């Protein structure tokens, strides 16, 4: 049996059109537009899959004086959040 995937479950709920899960009448059209523009996996999980975005955020923060040094990726998050758990 495959592990339960909360994100996939949530995405599946948005794809259902018989009874909308939210009170936004255009949610189906917005879901379709978003996935066309950003692909099916527009909420990537994990540091590896977000490496470019995180690196850019650190670089921009440094360049704009928001942080005093470039912070290594492994120092951005508490060590316990780097572990992967399957519920």
Secondary structure, DSSP 8 states (H G I E B T S, - for coil): -----HHHHHHHHHH--SS-SSS-TTHHHHHHHHHHHH-S--S--STGGGHHHHHHHHHHHHHTTSSSS---GGGSS-GGGGS----
